[in-house]
Amino acid sequence: MVLRLLSIISLLFSSSLLAQRTISIQELEDKIKGGWAGQTIGVSLGAPYEFRFNGTFIQDYQRLTWRKGYVKELMTKEPGIYDDLYMDLTFVDVFEQYGLDAPTDSFANAFARAEYPLWHANQAARYNILHGLKAPASGHWKNNPHADDIDFQIESDFAGLMSPGMPQTAAAISDKIGHIMNYGDGWYGGVFVSTMYTQAFFEKDPAVVVSNALKSIPVDTKFYECISDVIRWNKQYPKDWRDTWMQIQKRWSTDMYCPDGVFSAFDIDATINAAYVVLGLLYGRGDFGLSMEITTRAGQDADCNPSTVAGILGTMMGYAKIPTIWKEGLDGAEDLPFKYTNISLQKAYQLGLKHALDNIQRNGGQRKGDLVTIPKQSIKTVAFEQSFEGLSKVSEIKLEGREQQFTFTGKGIVIKGYAFKPSDKSPDQVIQVRVQIDDMPAEVIELPTAFLHRRHDVYWNYALKPGDHKVTMQMMNPQDGYGIHTPSALIYQ
């Protein structure tokens, strides 16, 4: 009886040890610092090649630019390239102001009213929020034609960095914030990346980090299938990443939904760009520089993707072990605030550690002296979502003129375009356009000429009855020199 009792106590004690992890405060700080520094290094390396190699890769003979002090040069001359960093830091700042329980509206309003330019799902969400459509509706594909784009994937790093070893916690943060601008595969990209960060605190093998993080994604999704393919192809073609790159192109390079990518080599879809991230992590085998280089050379979003790779590896190895050549690129930059923010890398390091410790304590962990105990969380699969359901074929109608009347056959439509003004010096206005399909109630759409507040696409409707339809567009407040440019309409079957 005594032996049995001792056995039970021993088992409970062993289970308790397995249910938590211990890390020194110095190592935790070093890893968080490595994550933020890695992101900055990666985006700086890839910046000159962003969307310049679409549907192809950068050849070996083309050297990638890097030198001592390079980040400071870019932060001074081209601060806009750090959009994934200043979006990340916007959310960090909200946590700092309002705490871990900050409501979704605080995050949504912070970036919607910020003075930095946005694109794709972020800009579509900004317009929605400023016009009264709150999250999660602001990111849903019926309200956001860019729902599957890369946006939350490239700005989800903070959720993983503040949740070391806690994937469920990172997923909950991603649910709150990621649905502001994305849905479906676009949201899964952020869940996947933030989960990789949570694993990078305690795993040393990038392949394990990738395979663990994939458990967070539902198996019957395009995103899961694509990343699974990359893992399989890496084993099938272990020597040359280009062999797997070719397989990715053949199977996963089709994007029918981002209006800017349809009938174009341009592809900002989260899924294929996540595949390039995994490509670098698997073929780079933990080599910081090689991993970034592979992902940069893969093309498309060639600055955000290596930023993700370097952030994950920087977290895995810690700042101290990032090779000197890459840290030399940060010389003079770490005390400079990123444009549109009051947060520098040095401040990001401090806030990152502070929020991680707060989050650890919130979830049952604690700090005792120089040691931090973190509750061990299993990885749980998030909810199933699928954007653009039932839309499997797309065609294009060319349009001309500011007032349009045309017919089409289908069940969905996106009218591409934007509002314009006479010149850059002309005051901004809001163009009102009346759009009516068949005998449905007309919708009056506001199209700001201001770039920060623009509507990314003129009109869309994915829920029409399949068949023939008539569209009428009319500008309601015509003014000399102001108008709308509508080059084409995408028609979905």
C-alpha positions in Angstrom: 0.0 0.0 0.0 2.8 2.4 1.0 4.7 1.5 -2.2 1.6 2.1 -4.3 1.1 5.5 -2.7 4.7 6.5 -3.3 4.3 5.4 -6.9 1.3 7.6 -7.4 3.0 10.6 -5.7 6.0 10.0 -8.0 3.8 9.9 -11.0 2.0 13.1 -10.1 5.3 14.8 -9.4 6.6 13.7 -12.8 3.5 14.8 -14.6 3.7 18.2 -12.9 7.3 18.6 -14.2 6.2 17.7 -17.7 3.4 20.2 -17.5 5.8 23.1 -17.2 9.0 24.4 -18.6 11.7 26.5 -16.9 13.8 29.1 -18.6 16.2 31.7 -17.2 15.1 35.3 -17.4 18.3 36.1 -19.3 17.6 33.4 -22.0 14.0 34.5 -22.3 15.1 38.1 -22.8 17.7 37.0 -25.3 15.3 35.0 -27.4 12.7 37.8 -27.5 15.4 40.2 -28.5 16.5 37.8 -31.2 13.0 37.5 -32.5 12.5 41.3 -32.9 16.0 41.8 -34.3 15.6 38.9 -36.7 12.4 40.3 -38.1 14.2 43.6 -38.8 17.2 42.0 -40.4 15.1 39.8 -42.6 12.9 42.6 -43.9 15.9 44.8 -44.6 17.7 42.0 -46.5 14.7 41.3 -48.8 13.4 44.9 -49.2 15.1 45.6 -52.6 13.5 42.4 -54.1 9.9 42.7 -52.8 7.5 41.7 -55.6 10.2 42.1 -58.2 10.5 38.3 -58.8 7.0 37.1 -59.3 6.6 33.5 -60.6 10.4 33.2 -60.8 13.3 33.1 -58.3 16.4 35.2 -57.9 19.4 33.5 -59.6 22.5 32.7 -57.6 24.7 35.1 -59.6 22.7 38.0 -58.2 24.2 39.0 -54.9 21.9 40.1 -52.1 22.8 43.5 -50.6 24.0 43.6 -47.0 26.6 45.7 -45.2 27.4 47.2 -41.8 24.8 49.8 -40.9 22.5 48.8 -43.7 19.3 48.8 -41.5 20.0 52.4 -40.4 20.3 53.5 -44.0 17.0 51.9 -44.9 15.2 53.2 -41.8 16.4 56.7 -42.7 15.9 56.6 -46.5 13.1 54.1 -47.0 11.2 53.8 -43.7 8.0 52.6 -45.4 9.5 49.2 -46.0 9.0 48.3 -42.4 5.2 48.0 -42.6 5.2 44.6 -41.0 7.2 46.0 -38.1 5.2 49.1 -37.5 1.9 47.1 -37.7 3.4 44.6 -35.2 4.4 47.5 -32.9 1.0 49.2 -33.2 -0.5 46.1 -31.5 2.3 46.0 -29.0 1.6 49.6 -28.1 -2.1 48.8 -27.5 -1.2 46.0 -25.1 1.1 48.4 -23.3 -1.6 51.1 -23.0 -4.6 48.9 -22.2 -3.2 45.6 -20.9 -3.7 42.0 -21.9 -7.5 42.4 -21.9 -7.5 45.3 -24.4 -10.7 44.9 -26.5 -10.6 44.2 -30.2 -11.8 47.7 -31.1 -8.7 49.2 -29.5 -6.5 47.3 -31.9 -8.7 47.9 -34.9 -9.0 51.7 -34.2 -5.3 52.0 -33.6 -4.2 50.9 -37.0 -7.3 52.3 -38.8 -6.5 55.8 -37.6 -2.7 55.5 -37.9 -0.9 57.8 -40.3 0.9 55.0 -42.2 -0.1 53.7 -45.6 -1.6 50.2 -45.9 -2.4 47.8 -48.7 -4.6 44.8 -49.4 -6.5 43.2 -46.4 -5.2 45.8 -44.0 -6.4 48.7 -46.1 -9.7 47.0 -46.9 -10.2 46.5 -43.1 -9.2 50.1 -42.4 -11.9 51.3 -44.8 -14.4 49.0 -43.2 -13.6 50.1 -39.7 -13.7 53.8 -40.5 -17.1 53.2 -42.1 -18.5 51.5 -39.1 -18.0 47.8 -39.9 -16.3 46.3 -36.9 -14.2 43.1 -36.5 -14.6 40.3 -37.2 -16.9 41.4 -40.1 -14.1 43.9 -41.2 -11.9 40.9 -42.2 -14.6 38.5 -43.5 -14.3 37.6 -47.2 -17.8 38.8 -48.0 -16.7 42.3 -46.8 -13.0 42.1 -47.7 -11.8 40.8 -51.1 -8.3 40.5 -49.7 -9.2 38.2 -46.8 -6.8 35.4 -47.9 -3.9 37.9 -48.4 -0.7 37.8 -46.4 -1.4 40.8 -44.1 -1.9 39.2 -40.6 0.7 36.5 -41.4 3.4 39.2 -41.6 2.3 41.1 -38.5 1.5 38.1 -36.2 5.0 37.8 -34.8 4.1 39.7 -31.6 1.5 37.1 -30.7 4.1 34.3 -30.6 6.8 36.4 -29.0 4.6 37.3 -26.1 3.4 33.7 -25.7 6.6 31.6 -25.3 5.8 27.9 -25.3 2.0 28.8 -25.1 0.5 28.1 -28.5 -3.1 28.2 -27.3 -2.5 31.6 -25.9 -1.0 32.8 -29.2 -4.0 31.4 -31.1 -6.4 33.3 -28.8 -4.6 36.5 -29.5 -4.5 35.8 -33.2 -8.3 35.1 -33.1 -8.9 38.5 -31.5 -6.6 40.6 -33.7 -6.2 38.5 -36.9 -9.9 38.6 -37.8 -9.8 42.4 -37.9 -8.2 42.1 -41.4 -8.2 38.5 -42.5 -10.3 35.3 -42.6 -9.7 31.7 -43.7 -6.3 31.0 -45.2 -5.3 34.6 -44.6 -6.0 34.2 -40.9 -4.4 30.7 -40.8 -1.1 32.2 -42.0 -1.0 34.3 -38.8 -1.9 31.4 -36.5 0.8 29.3 -38.2 3.5 31.9 -37.8 2.7 32.9 -34.2 2.6 29.2 -33.3 6.0 28.7 -34.9 7.3 31.5 -32.6 5.9 29.8 -29.5 7.7 26.6 -30.4 11.0 28.3 -31.3 11.5 29.2 -27.6 12.1 25.5 -26.7 12.8 23.6 -30.0 16.2 23.6 -31.7 15.1 22.0 -35.0 13.3 24.2 -37.5 11.6 21.1 -39.0 10.1 20.3 -35.6 8.9 23.9 -35.2 7.2 23.7 -38.6 5.6 20.3 -38.1 4.4 21.2 -34.6 2.9 24.5 -35.7 1.0 22.9 -38.6 -1.0 21.0 -35.9 -2.8 24.3 -35.2 -4.3 24.3 -38.7 -7.4 22.2 -39.7 -6.3 19.4 -42.0 -9.1 19.9 -44.5 -7.8 23.3 -45.6 -5.8 24.5 -48.5 -3.3 26.1 -46.1 -2.6 22.8 -44.3 -2.4 20.8 -47.6 0.1 23.3 -49.0 2.5 23.3 -46.0 2.2 19.5 -45.8 3.3 19.3 -49.5 6.3 21.5 -48.8 7.3 19.2 -45.9 6.9 16.1 -48.1 8.8 17.6 -51.1 11.6 18.6 -48.8 12.1 14.9 -48.0 11.6 13.9 -51.6 14.1 16.6 -52.9 16.5 17.1 -50.0 19.4 18.6 -51.8 18.1 21.6 -53.8 15.3 24.0 -52.6 14.6 24.9 -56.2 13.1 21.5 -56.8 10.6 22.1 -54.1 10.1 25.7 -55.3 9.1 24.3 -58.7 6.6 21.9 -57.1 5.1 24.8 -55.2 4.7 26.8 -58.4 3.0 24.0 -60.2 0.5 23.2 -57.5 0.0 26.4 -55.4 0.7 29.5 -57.5 -2.9 30.0 -58.5 -4.6 33.0 -56.9 -8.1 33.7 -58.1 -9.3 36.0 -55.3 -7.0 38.9 -54.5 -8.2 41.3 -57.2 -4.7 42.6 -57.9 -3.3 39.0 -58.4 -6.0 37.6 -60.7 -4.5 37.2 -64.3 -1.1 38.3 -62.9 2.1 36.7 -61.8 1.8 38.9 -58.6 0.8 36.6 -55.7 0.3 38.0 -52.2 -1.8 35.1 -51.0 -0.8 34.0 -47.5 -0.6 30.3 -48.4 2.1 30.4 -51.1 4.1 33.0 -49.2 4.0 30.8 -46.1 5.2 28.0 -48.3 8.3 30.1 -49.1 8.8 30.7 -45.4 8.8 27.0 -44.7 11.1 26.4 -47.7 13.7 28.6 -46.1 13.3 27.0 -42.7 13.6 23.5 -43.9 16.3 23.9 -46.5 18.3 26.3 -44.4 18.5 23.8 -41.6 19.0 26.4 -38.9 21.6 28.4 -40.7 20.4 32.0 -40.1 21.8 33.6 -43.3 21.1 30.6 -45.6 17.5 30.3 -44.5 16.9 34.0 -45.1 18.6 33.9 -48.5 16.5 30.9 -49.7 13.3 32.5 -48.8 14.3 35.9 -50.3 15.3 34.2 -53.5 11.9 32.4 -53.7 10.4 35.7 -54.7 6.9 37.3 -54.4 6.8 39.0 -50.9 10.5 38.8 -50.7 11.0 41.1 -47.7 8.2 40.0 -45.4 8.9 36.3 -45.9 12.6 36.4 -44.8 11.5 38.7 -42.0 9.3 35.8 -40.7 12.1 33.3 -41.2 14.7 35.4 -39.4 12.4 36.3 -36.6 11.7 32.6 -35.9 15.4 31.6 -36.1 16.4 34.7 -34.0 14.0 33.5 -31.3 15.3 29.9 -31.6 19.0 30.8 -31.3 18.7 34.1 -29.3 20.2 37.5 -30.1 23.6 36.6 -28.8 24.0 33.7 -31.3 22.8 35.6 -34.4 26.0 35.7 -36.6 28.0 38.9 -36.2 27.7 39.8 -39.9 24.0 40.2 -39.6 24.1 42.1 -36.3 26.5 44.5 -37.8 23.8 45.5 -40.2 21.9 46.8 -37.1 24.7 49.2 -36.1 23.2 52.6 -35.3 19.6 51.4 -35.9 18.5 49.9 -32.6 17.8 53.2 -30.9 15.9 54.7 -33.9 12.1 54.6 -33.6 10.4 53.0 -36.5 8.6 55.7 -38.6 5.0 56.3 -37.5 5.8 55.0 -34.0 7.7 56.0 -30.9 9.1 52.5 -30.5 12.7 51.6 -31.4 14.1 48.1 -31.5 15.6 48.7 -28.0 12.1 49.6 -26.7 10.6 46.6 -28.5 13.0 44.3 -26.7 11.9 45.8 -23.4 8.2 45.7 -24.1 8.5 42.2 -25.6 9.9 40.9 -22.4 7.4 42.8 -20.2 4.4 41.5 -22.1 5.7 38.0 -22.2 6.2 37.9 -18.5 2.7 39.4 -18.0 1.2 36.8 -20.3 3.1 33.9 -18.6 1.8 35.0 -15.2 -1.7 35.3 -16.6 -1.6 31.8 -17.8 -0.4 30.2 -14.6 3.4 30.7 -14.8 5.6 32.7 -12.6 9.0 34.3 -12.2 11.2 33.4 -9.2 14.4 35.2 -9.1 16.3 34.5 -12.3 14.0 31.6 -13.4 10.7 31.8 -15.2 8.3 28.8 -15.1 6.0 28.5 -18.1 3.0 26.2 -18.2 3.3 23.7 -21.0 0.4 24.0 -23.5 -0.5 21.5 -26.1 -1.2 22.7 -29.6 -4.9 22.7 -30.4 -6.3 23.0 -33.9 -8.2 26.2 -34.5 -11.7 26.5 -36.0 -12.3 25.7 -39.7 -12.8 28.7 -42.0 -12.9 28.9 -45.8 -13.0 32.1 -47.8 -14.7 32.5 -51.2 -16.8 29.4 -50.9 -18.4 28.2 -54.1 -16.4 30.5 -56.4 -14.3 28.3 -58.7 -14.0 30.2 -62.0 -13.1 33.8 -62.8 -13.1 35.9 -66.0 -12.6 39.6 -66.6 -14.6 42.4 -68.3 -12.7 45.5 -69.5 -14.4 48.7 -68.6 -14.1 52.3 -69.8 -15.5 55.7 -68.6 -16.6 57.0 -65.2 -20.2 55.9 -65.6 -20.8 52.3 -66.5 -23.6 50.0 -67.5 -22.8 46.5 -68.4 -24.0 42.9 -68.2 -22.4 39.7 -67.0 -23.2 36.1 -66.2 -22.0 34.7 -62.9 -22.6 34.7 -59.1 -20.0 37.1 -57.9 -18.3 40.3 -59.1 -15.5 42.6 -58.1 -15.2 46.0 -59.8 -11.6 47.2 -59.6 -10.6 50.8 -59.4 -10.2 53.9 -57.3 -11.2 57.6 -57.0 -8.8 60.2 -58.4 -8.4 64.0 -58.2 -7.1 66.6 -60.7 -3.6 66.7 -59.2 -1.5 65.9 -56.2 -2.0 69.5 -54.9 -5.8 69.3 -55.3 -7.8 68.9 -52.1 -9.0 65.4 -51.3 -12.7 64.7 -51.7 -15.0 61.8 -51.2 -16.5 60.6 -54.5 -20.0 59.0 -54.2 -20.9 56.3 -56.6 -24.3 54.7 -57.0 -24.1 51.0 -57.9 -27.1 48.9 -58.7 -27.3 45.3 -59.8 -30.6 44.2 -61.5 -33.5 45.4 -59.4 -31.7 45.1 -56.1 -31.6 48.1 -53.8 -28.8 50.5 -55.0 -25.7 51.0 -52.9 -24.1 54.4 -52.6 -20.4 53.9 -52.1 -18.0 56.5 -50.7 -14.6 56.5 -52.5 -12.1 58.9 -50.8 -9.3 60.2 -53.0 -7.0 60.3 -50.0 -4.6 57.4 -50.3 -4.7 56.6 -46.6 -8.4 56.3 -46.5 -9.0 54.8 -50.0 -11.4 51.9 -50.7 -9.1 49.2 -52.1 -11.7 48.1 -54.7 -14.8 50.0 -55.9 -17.5 47.3 -55.4 -17.9 43.6 -54.8 -20.7 41.1 -54.2 -20.1 37.4 -53.9 -23.6 36.4 -53.1 -25.6 36.9 -56.3 -28.0 34.4 -57.7 -26.1 32.5 -60.5 -27.1 33.8 -63.9 -27.3 37.0 -66.0 -27.0 40.4 -64.3 -27.0 44.0 -65.2 -24.8 46.6 -63.5 -25.3 50.3 -63.4 -22.8 52.7 -61.9 -23.2 56.5 -61.6 -21.2 59.2 -60.0 -23.5 61.1 -57.7 -21.3 64.2 -56.9 -19.4 65.0 -60.1 -16.7 67.7 -59.9 -14.3 69.0 -62.5 -11.2 66.8 -62.6 -12.5 64.3 -60.0 -13.7 60.9 -60.9 -13.3 57.1 -60.6 -11.1 54.9 -62.6 -12.6 51.4 -63.2 -10.3 49.4 -65.5 -12.1 46.1 -65.2 -14.5 43.8 -63.4 -13.8 40.3 -62.2 -16.7 37.8 -62.7 -16.9 34.7 -60.6 -18.8 31.5 -61.4 
